[in-house]
Amino acid sequence: MDFTETEDHRAIRLAVRGVCAKFDDDYWLARDENHEFPCDFYAAMAAGGWIGIAMPEQYGGGGQGIAEASIVLEEVAASGACMNGASAIHLSIFGMHPVVLHGSDDLKARVLPQVASGESHVAFGVTEPDAGLDTTNISTRAVLDGDHYVVHGRKVWTSKALESDRVLLLVRTTPRDQVAKPTLGMTLLVAGLRDPAVHISPISKLGRNAVASCEVVYDGLHVPVADRVGEEGKGFSYLLDGLNAERVLVASEALGIGRAAIRRAVAYANERVVFGRPIGQNQGIAFPLADAHARLNAAALVIREAAWRVDRRMPAGEQANTAKYLAADACFAAADAAVQTHGGFGYARAYHVERYFREARLQRLAPIPQEMVLNYLSEHVLGLPRSY
């Protein structure tokens, strides 16, 4: 096997680093503290063509794969932007994947070019307060009325709802007790968010405060049938088509956060002198950082394999879920070691590692918690009985 990075991938890394270098840690600290969306960063990434990197060229995208998109998001996170930067563009890079695969030609032509160019922000509306990960239990309902659906319901953790024009919305078009199996009867709609029937409230949260996560209430929202993705009732299966790619991208973001944390910690350990020598000379400081570095490298290899398999339409469930699991844990360990390396200053916002730590913790929760990854591996890879 050849592990040499291709010239194209190296060029992507360098170009994205060049954009991100204009937005330093102080920029991201201010965006986080002020709960302010990074509009100028988003515009710079859009101008470089990075938001549409994985969309088809016919719709204004770059026509690249998940491997290339994962490099973009890794480098954004590694710059110190962490999840505040990655989440600002993640959904635009990949959130419309079900539309690319299953949307009508008309829907793709109307929606995708605006998303690829960065002109239009998009959100993702699946999670509900009473359903959580049990997606088949969602209660947001869409009733067909002539040439449109009427939507009532409530979603939570809808990122970027405040900035977005549209949301990829999962709804029930047939009640659960009227379908042959729970995964049927759900439909994907590309719904508008700038409507009086939509009420958006930001959720106060621990970190990643430059990108709001919102509760969104739909109170009689009208969505044209022409804005439905694929066939009615098959929305859940359309979502599944993109899960492996999503795992790879999230894992890459975790890898980037871990890299940022190690970079900061190593610099501090070399500069900070206590008892007449750099603290990095002490094994109690050096070993946790070296261990975190090794774990990040191991996760990176799994991420590369998973992306390679996804782009070749090969089975990738084991690799993509493993990548997410390992990268999330390695990321958190690296951020924790960075805080510990800084001692009391690790708790001070001016040193930035406390922000990395808060955003690293998110990786073990979203978009799927570590325990659910282990459930997947236990059942689908090891062949053990389903536990839930």
LUMTORGU-62099 format. One record per residue (C-alpha): residue number from 1; x, y, z. Coordinates in pm, whole numbers, plus 32768, in hexadecimal, padded with zeros to 4 digits. Example, Ala and Ser with C-alpha at 12.3 -4.5 7.8 and 13.67 -1.06 7.14 Angstrom:
<rs>
[1; [84CE; 7E3E; 830C]]
[2; [8557; 7F96; 82CA]]
</rs>
This chain:
<rs>
[1; [8000; 8000; 8000]]
[2; [8076; 815F; 7FAC]]
[3; [8041; 825A; 80C6]]
[4; [80D8; 837E; 8006]]
[5; [7FEC; 84A7; 8005]]
[6; [7F83; 84FF; 7EA2]]
[7; [7FE3; 864E; 7E0C]]
[8; [7E73; 86B0; 7DF9]]
[9; [7E38; 8662; 7F66]]
[10; [7F71; 871F; 7FCB]]
[11; [7F01; 8847; 7EFC]]
[12; [7DAC; 8844; 7FAA]]
[13; [7E52; 8845; 80FF]]
[14; [7F35; 8967; 80AC]]
[15; [7E21; 8A35; 800D]]
[16; [7D30; 8A06; 812F]]
[17; [7E45; 8A56; 8226]]
[18; [7E7F; 8B97; 8167]]
[19; [7D15; 8C00; 8191]]
[20; [7D08; 8B9A; 82FF]]
[21; [7E4A; 8C55; 8351]]
[22; [7D85; 8D99; 832C]]
[23; [7CA7; 8D32; 8451]]
[24; [7D77; 8CF8; 8588]]
[25; [7D1C; 8C72; 86E0]]
[26; [7CBE; 8DCA; 875D]]
[27; [7BC3; 8DE8; 8641]]
[28; [7B20; 8CA1; 86A6]]
[29; [7B29; 8CF9; 8818]]
[30; [7A6A; 8E39; 87CC]]
[31; [796A; 8D88; 86F2]]
[32; [7933; 8C83; 8802]]
[33; [7914; 8D80; 891D]]
[34; [782A; 8E62; 8859]]
[35; [7756; 8D44; 87CB]]
[36; [779B; 8DD9; 8674]]
[37; [7792; 8D10; 8532]]
[38; [78E1; 8D27; 8477]]
[39; [7853; 8DCE; 8340]]
[40; [79A0; 8E47; 82B6]]
[41; [7A40; 8CF0; 82E1]]
[42; [7917; 8C4D; 8235]]
[43; [7930; 8D48; 8117]]
[44; [7AA6; 8D04; 80EF]]
[45; [7A6D; 8B8E; 80DD]]
[46; [7953; 8BBF; 7FE3]]
[47; [7A2C; 8CA2; 7F0C]]
[48; [7B34; 8B91; 7F00]]
[49; [7A37; 8A93; 7E85]]
[50; [7A61; 89B9; 7FBA]]
[51; [78F3; 89AB; 8020]]
[52; [788E; 8901; 7EDD]]
[53; [79BA; 8819; 7ECD]]
[54; [78F0; 86D5; 7EE2]]
[55; [77C9; 8741; 7E0B]]
[56; [77A8; 86E1; 7C9A]]
[57; [7851; 87CC; 7BA7]]
[58; [7710; 87F7; 7ADF]]
[59; [767C; 88AD; 7C0B]]
[60; [77A7; 898D; 7C48]]
[61; [7863; 88A3; 7D31]]
[62; [79C3; 881C; 7D28]]
[63; [7963; 86B7; 7CD5]]
[64; [7A51; 862A; 7DDA]]
[65; [7A1A; 8511; 7ED3]]
[66; [79FD; 84DF; 8047]]
[67; [7B77; 84B9; 8064]]
[68; [7BA7; 861B; 7FE3]]
[69; [7A89; 86AA; 80B4]]
[70; [7B1A; 8603; 81EA]]
[71; [7C68; 86AD; 81AF]]
[72; [7BBF; 8801; 8198]]
[73; [7B07; 87D2; 82E1]]
[74; [7C37; 873F; 8391]]
[75; [7D09; 886C; 8331]]
[76; [7BFA; 8962; 839A]]
[77; [7BE0; 88C1; 84F2]]
[78; [7D5C; 889F; 8513]]
[79; [7D8B; 8A14; 84D6]]
[80; [7CF3; 8A59; 862B]]
[81; [7B98; 8A97; 859D]]
[82; [7B30; 8944; 8628]]
[83; [79B9; 8907; 8617]]
[84; [7960; 8A76; 85FE]]
[85; [7A09; 8A77; 84AA]]
[86; [79B6; 8917; 8439]]
[87; [7845; 892C; 8491]]
[88; [7825; 8A75; 83D8]]
[89; [7863; 89BE; 8290]]
[90; [782D; 884B; 82DB]]
[91; [76BB; 883C; 8285]]
[92; [76EA; 8904; 8147]]
[93; [7801; 881B; 80DB]]
[94; [7740; 86DE; 811D]]
[95; [75E0; 8722; 81A0]]
[96; [7548; 871A; 8045]]
[97; [75D5; 85C1; 7FF2]]
[98; [747A; 851D; 7FF7]]
[99; [7406; 8626; 7F00]]
[100; [752E; 85DB; 7E1D]]
[101; [74DF; 8467; 7E22]]
[102; [7363; 8466; 7E25]]
[103; [72DC; 85C0; 7DD2]]
[104; [722C; 860D; 7C8B]]
[105; [72ED; 86C0; 7B7A]]
[106; [7216; 87F2; 7BB8]]
[107; [7259; 87F4; 7D2F]]
[108; [73CE; 87C5; 7CFF]]
[109; [73DE; 88DC; 7BFE]]
[110; [7322; 89CD; 7CE3]]
[111; [73D8; 8980; 7E28]]
[112; [7535; 88F5; 7DF5]]
[113; [75E0; 8A12; 7D37]]
[114; [7583; 8B0C; 7E48]]
[115; [7609; 8A23; 7F57]]
[116; [7749; 89D3; 7E98]]
[117; [7796; 8B43; 7E66]]
[118; [7755; 8B94; 7FD4]]
[119; [7638; 8C7D; 7F78]]
[120; [753E; 8BA8; 8037]]
[121; [756E; 8B10; 8190]]
[122; [74C7; 89C3; 81E0]]
[123; [746E; 8912; 8324]]
[124; [7417; 87AC; 837E]]
[125; [72D7; 8762; 843C]]
[126; [72BA; 85FF; 84BE]]
[127; [72E0; 85ED; 863A]]
[128; [71AF; 8622; 8716]]
[129; [7198; 8655; 888F]]
[130; [70CA; 851B; 88CE]]
[131; [716C; 8439; 87CB]]
[132; [72E3; 8479; 87E4]]
[133; [73A0; 8366; 8730]]
[134; [7260; 829C; 8706]]
[135; [721F; 8346; 85BB]]
[136; [70F8; 826A; 855E]]
[137; [703A; 8306; 8682]]
[138; [703E; 8468; 85F7]]
[139; [6EEF; 8517; 860F]]
[140; [6F1F; 863E; 8523]]
[141; [6E04; 8608; 842C]]
[142; [6DD5; 8674; 82C4]]
[143; [6C79; 8653; 822C]]
[144; [6C4A; 8668; 80B5]]
[145; [6B59; 877A; 804B]]
[146; [6B47; 879C; 7ED2]]
[147; [6C9A; 8802; 7E4C]]
[148; [6D3D; 883B; 7F9F]]
[149; [6D78; 87A2; 80F5]]
[150; [6D0B; 8847; 8238]]
[151; [6E0E; 880B; 834A]]
[152; [6DD9; 8812; 84C3]]
[153; [6EDD; 87A8; 85C2]]
[154; [7016; 87FD; 8681]]
[155; [7187; 87B4; 864A]]
[156; [72B6; 87EE; 872B]]
[157; [742B; 8817; 86F1]]
[158; [73F1; 88AA; 859A]]
[159; [7543; 894E; 855C]]
[160; [7553; 8A90; 8491]]
[161; [73D9; 8ABB; 8493]]
[162; [7406; 8C30; 84D6]]
[163; [74DB; 8C61; 839D]]
[164; [743B; 8B60; 82B7]]
[165; [7341; 8B98; 81A1]]
[166; [72E1; 8A2A; 818A]]
[167; [72E0; 88F1; 825E]]
[168; [72F0; 8786; 81F4]]
[169; [71C9; 8718; 82C7]]
[170; [7165; 85B6; 8324]]
[171; [6FEF; 8595; 8360]]
[172; [6EEC; 8486; 8386]]
[173; [6DFC; 8476; 8263]]
[174; [6D61; 8330; 82DC]]
[175; [6D2D; 82EA; 8450]]
[176; [6E11; 81E1; 84E0]]
[177; [6CEF; 80FC; 853C]]
[178; [6C7E; 80F7; 83D0]]
[179; [6DC1; 807C; 832C]]
[180; [6E4B; 7F1D; 8303]]
[181; [6F8B; 7F76; 83BE]]
[182; [6FF0; 80AA; 8486]]
[183; [70F2; 8126; 838C]]
[184; [6FE5; 815A; 8282]]
[185; [6EFA; 8281; 8267]]
[186; [7004; 838E; 829B]]
[187; [704C; 8492; 8190]]
[188; [7160; 8590; 814F]]
[189; [70FF; 86F2; 80F2]]
[190; [71D5; 881C; 8095]]
[191; [710B; 8913; 8164]]
[192; [712B; 8A89; 8181]]
[193; [718B; 8B21; 82D1]]
[194; [7142; 8C8F; 8283]]
[195; [6FCE; 8C68; 82BD]]
[196; [6EE0; 8CEC; 83C9]]
[197; [6E78; 8B84; 840B]]
[198; [6FDA; 8B35; 8485]]
[199; [704A; 8B9A; 85E2]]
[200; [71BE; 8B7D; 8634]]
[201; [7257; 8B8D; 8792]]
[202; [73CD; 8B60; 87D8]]
[203; [742A; 8A5F; 88E3]]
[204; [7520; 8AD7; 89EB]]
[205; [7641; 89E2; 89EB]]
[206; [77A2; 8995; 8A64]]
[207; [786A; 89E0; 892D]]
[208; [7873; 8A1C; 87B6]]
[209; [77B6; 8B5B; 87F8]]
[210; [7809; 8C07; 86B0]]
[211; [771B; 8B13; 8609]]
[212; [75CC; 8B05; 86B8]]
[213; [7511; 89C1; 86F3]]
[214; [739F; 8A05; 86F2]]
[215; [7247; 898A; 874A]]
[216; [716A; 89B9; 8619]]
[217; [6FF0; 89AC; 8629]]
[218; [6F2B; 8977; 84E8]]
[219; [6DC8; 89F7; 850C]]
[220; [6D14; 89BC; 83C2]]
[221; [6E3D; 89EE; 82DA]]
[222; [6DE3; 89B9; 816B]]
[223; [6EE5; 88F9; 809F]]
[224; [6EAB; 88BF; 7F29]]
[225; [6EA4; 8755; 7EB5]]
[226; [6FB1; 87BD; 7DBD]]
[227; [7099; 87ED; 7EE9]]
[228; [707B; 8683; 7F58]]
[229; [71B6; 85AF; 7F3D]]
[230; [716D; 8471; 7E7B]]
[231; [7038; 83A6; 7EC7]]
[232; [6F4A; 83DE; 7FE5]]
[233; [6F85; 82EF; 8106]]
[234; [70F0; 8299; 80B1]]
[235; [719E; 83B4; 8168]]
[236; [723E; 82DA; 8271]]
[237; [72EB; 8200; 816C]]
[238; [736B; 833A; 80BE]]
[239; [7405; 83AF; 8204]]
[240; [74B6; 8263; 8234]]
[241; [7565; 828D; 80E4]]
[242; [7635; 83A5; 8176]]
[243; [7682; 8329; 82D3]]
[244; [77D6; 8291; 8288]]
[245; [784D; 83CB; 81DB]]
[246; [77D1; 849E; 82FD]]
[247; [7894; 83C8; 83F3]]
[248; [79D1; 8400; 8329]]
[249; [79A5; 8578; 8323]]
[250; [795B; 858F; 8497]]
[251; [7A8A; 84B4; 84E1]]
[252; [7B62; 859C; 840F]]
[253; [7AE9; 86C8; 84D4]]
[254; [7B41; 8615; 8618]]
[255; [7C98; 85C7; 858C]]
[256; [7CCA; 8737; 853D]]
[257; [7C6A; 87A6; 869C]]
[258; [7D5F; 86AB; 872C]]
[259; [7E74; 872D; 864B]]
[260; [7E2D; 8893; 86B9]]
[261; [7E38; 8830; 8827]]
[262; [7F84; 8779; 8803]]
[263; [801C; 889C; 8744]]
[264; [7FC0; 8994; 8855]]
[265; [802B; 88AD; 896F]]
[266; [817F; 885D; 88D4]]
[267; [81C8; 89CE; 889A]]
[268; [8171; 8A20; 8A02]]
[269; [8237; 88F8; 8A8C]]
[270; [836B; 8971; 89D0]]
[271; [8346; 8ADA; 8A41]]
[272; [82D3; 8AB8; 8BA9]]
[273; [83FE; 8AA2; 8C97]]
[274; [83CB; 8A24; 8DFB]]
[275; [84E2; 89BC; 8EE8]]
[276; [85E0; 8A30; 8DE9]]
[277; [8574; 895D; 8CC0]]
[278; [845C; 8940; 8BBE]]
[279; [8336; 887C; 8C49]]
[280; [8338; 87A9; 8B0C]]
[281; [8479; 870B; 8B89]]
[282; [83AE; 865E; 8C98]]
[283; [8320; 850C; 8C36]]
[284; [81E1; 855C; 8CF4]]
[285; [81A2; 8668; 8BEF]]
[286; [8244; 85C6; 8AC0]]
[287; [81AD; 846B; 8AD4]]
[288; [803A; 84CD; 8ACE]]
[289; [807D; 85A8; 899F]]
[290; [8140; 8495; 88EE]]
[291; [802A; 839C; 893F]]
[292; [7F20; 848A; 88B7]]
[293; [7FEE; 84BF; 877C]]
[294; [8005; 8347; 8743]]
[295; [7E8F; 8319; 8773]]
[296; [7E41; 8431; 867E]]
[297; [7F24; 8392; 8579]]
[298; [7E77; 8243; 85A5]]
[299; [7D23; 82E8; 8578]]
[300; [7DA1; 839D; 8441]]
[301; [7DF4; 8253; 8398]]
[302; [7C97; 81CB; 83D5]]
[303; [7BFF; 8310; 8355]]
[304; [7CC7; 82F6; 8212]]
[305; [7C5B; 818E; 81DB]]
[306; [7AEE; 81DF; 8222]]
[307; [7AF1; 8307; 8131]]
[308; [7B9A; 8233; 8028]]
[309; [7A89; 812A; 8046]]
[310; [796B; 8225; 8048]]
[311; [79EA; 82CC; 7F0C]]
[312; [79FB; 817A; 7E5E]]
[313; [789A; 811B; 7ECD]]
[314; [7925; 7FF7; 7F93]]
[315; [7891; 7F7E; 80DE]]
[316; [791B; 806F; 81E3]]
[317; [783D; 8055; 8315]]
[318; [7947; 7FB4; 83F1]]
[319; [7A5A; 80A1; 8384]]
[320; [798B; 81E2; 8391]]
[321; [78FC; 8198; 84E9]]
[322; [7A4F; 812B; 856D]]
[323; [7AE9; 826B; 84E6]]
[324; [79E7; 833F; 859A]]
[325; [7A16; 827C; 86DF]]
[326; [7B93; 8284; 86E2]]
[327; [7BB2; 83EC; 866C]]
[328; [7ABA; 846C; 876F]]
[329; [7B72; 83C4; 888D]]
[330; [7CCA; 8428; 8809]]
[331; [7C52; 858E; 87DD]]
[332; [7BD1; 85A4; 8940]]
[333; [7D0D; 850A; 89CF]]
[334; [7DE2; 8604; 8910]]
[335; [7D13; 872E; 8983]]
[336; [7D17; 86B2; 8AEA]]
[337; [7E91; 8687; 8ADD]]
[338; [7EB2; 87E7; 8A4F]]
[339; [7DED; 887C; 8B70]]
[340; [7EBA; 87B3; 8C6C]]
[341; [7FFD; 8823; 8BC7]]
[342; [7F9B; 898E; 8BFA]]
[343; [7F4A; 8954; 8D68]]
[344; [7E75; 8A6B; 8DF7]]
[345; [7E9C; 8B32; 8CB6]]
[346; [7DEA; 8A18; 8C01]]
[347; [7CAE; 8A99; 8CA6]]
[348; [7CE6; 8BFA; 8C21]]
[349; [7C3A; 8C57; 8ADF]]
[350; [7D64; 8D1E; 8A61]]
[351; [7E2A; 8BDB; 8A30]]
[352; [7D17; 8B45; 8955]]
[353; [7D3C; 89DA; 89C1]]
[354; [7C07; 89F0; 8AA0]]
[355; [7B3F; 8A3A; 8963]]
[356; [7BDE; 8910; 88B6]]
[357; [7B82; 883C; 89E4]]
[358; [7A15; 88A8; 89DB]]
[359; [79F9; 8865; 8868]]
[360; [7AB4; 871A; 8883]]
[361; [79B2; 86A0; 897D]]
[362; [78A3; 86CE; 8878]]
[363; [794A; 85D0; 8794]]
[364; [78F5; 84B5; 8884]]
[365; [7785; 8515; 8877]]
[366; [7730; 8582; 8719]]
[367; [76AF; 852C; 8621]]
[368; [76A3; 83DC; 86CF]]
[369; [7727; 8385; 882B]]
[370; [7846; 8293; 8858]]
[371; [775E; 8190; 88F2]]
[372; [768A; 817C; 87B7]]
[373; [77C3; 8145; 86E6]]
[374; [7818; 801F; 87C6]]
[375; [76B5; 7FA0; 879C]]
[376; [76E8; 7FA6; 8623]]
[377; [7837; 7EF4; 8630]]
[378; [77B9; 7DF3; 8729]]
[379; [768C; 7D97; 8658]]
[380; [76F1; 7DCE; 84EE]]
[381; [7863; 7D77; 84FC]]
[382; [7885; 7C7C; 8619]]
[383; [7731; 7BDC; 85E8]]
[384; [76BC; 7C05; 874F]]
[385; [7548; 7C25; 87A5]]
[386; [74AC; 7D7D; 877F]]
[387; [74A6; 7E29; 88D2]]
[388; [7394; 7F2A; 889D]]
</rs>
